Amino acid sequence: MSETTVRPATESPARPGATSKVSIVMFSGTADKFIPLGVFTQAAAALGMQVLVFVTGFALRGFTKEHHDLPFPAEFAGAAPDLERGMRAANVASWDAMLRQARQMGARVYACSMMSEVMGLGRGDYGDLVDDVVGAATFLEEAEGGETLFI
């Protein structure tokens, strides 16, 4: 007879003791931060983790229907062309393509309601990557019991 192990709902069966939920707070509005957002979101979703992204602060502009060029911080600006060439040569998907794929696997993306209001943005201003506009309390309730990353 095989032995059955009972794990908490938030524990990953593939990695005992590991969480199966990851939440990401995306605050930065610079291009160097959007790349890891795409990578971590896609990787976690591919591992079967429950993934929640909460977009706030200056990152909100990257999620609007209106295109905004995402700047690189001054200290990385000189390396940006090499990074972009390297990503193309390695066939690395763009951050938003990775996020779209993660959403197809069940990841959810929320825009912060307070910062949206402060910045004069409504639900209709966001593109297809945003599932809803919610407050911090809603995000924290849904993030409970998992790991949280801050980008």
N, C-alpha and C positions, 0 to 999 in steps of 0.2 A: 504494500500500500504506500502511495507516495505521500510525502509530508506537505502540508499546505501552510504557507507563511501568510499571515494577515498583516498588511501594512496600512498605515494611515492613508487616507485618500490623496494627500499631497505628496506622498513618497513615490519615487520612480521605481517600478518593478525591475528596470534594467540596471539600476544602480541603487541597491538598498541603502537607505539613509539619506539619499539625495532627494531634493525637492523635484516635483514634477510641475512646478509653477514658477515662472519668472516674470517679473514686472519691470519695465524700463521707464524711467522718467527722463524724457528728452527735453533739455532746457536750452542747450547751446544752438546758436543759429549759424555756426560755421561749418564749412564743407568737410573739414577733417573729422567732425563728430557724426555726420550723417552716414558716413561709410560704416563705422562700427555699429551704428543703429541697425542698418540693413543686415550686416553679418550676424550679429547676435540674435536678432529677431528671427531670421531665416534658420539659423542653426538650432535654436531652441524649438522652433515649430517642427523642424525635421526630426528632432529627437522625440517628438510626441509630447512635448511639454505644453502646458497651457501658457499662452503668452499674452501679455497685456502691455500696451505702450501708452503712456500718458505724456502728451506733448504740451509744453507750456513755455512761457517766456519767449525768447527770440527765435526759438525753433518753429513757432507757429507759422511764420511766414513761408517756410519751406513746404507747408502742407496746404497752402491756399491754391485756388484755381489760377490765380494770377501768378505768372512765372516770376520768381525772384532768384537772381544769381546768388548762390551761396558763397560768401567770401571765405578764403583761407586766412587764418590768423597771420599777421605780419611775419612772425618767425618761421612760418612754413610756406609762405607765398612763393619763394624762389624754387622750392621743390615741387610745387603743385603741377607744373607741366610734365615733369618726369613721372610723377605718380599717375597722372591721367594716361600718359603713354603706356606705362607699365600695366595698368589695369586693362586697357584695350588689347595690348599684346597677349595678356594672360586670359583674355575673354572673361574677365570678372564683370558680373552684372552691375548695373548702377544701383545705388542705395534704394531707390524707389522700386526698381524691378524686384530686388530681394524682398522688400517689404510687401509688395503685391503677392509674391509667391507665398510668403509666410501667412498672409491673410487668407489665401486659398486653403491653407492647412489649418485655419482656425484662429490665428492671431487676431486680436482686436486692437484698434487704435482710437484713442480718445483725445480730443482737444480740451484743454482746460477752460472751463466756462468763465472763471474770473479774469484770466489774462486775455481771453478772447474779447470780453467786454471792454477791458482797459484799452486794448488795441483797436477797438471798433470793428471787430470781426464777428459775423454771425454764422450760423450753421451753413447757410448758402454760400459763404465765401470759401469754404473748404472743398478740396477736390475729393476724388474717389478713395483716397487712402484713409480718410477719417470716417469712422463708424458712427461717432456721436460726439456731442459736446457735453461734458459732465464736470462736476465739481471735484475737488480734492477728496472729499469724504467718500464719494462713490468709488473713486480709484482706490483709496486705502482699504475700503471694505472688500473690494474684489481682489486686491493684492495680498490680503491677509493670509498668512500661512506659507508664503512662498519667499523666494529670494527677490530682492529689489536692486536693480542697477541704476546708477545715476550718470547720465551722459550730458 
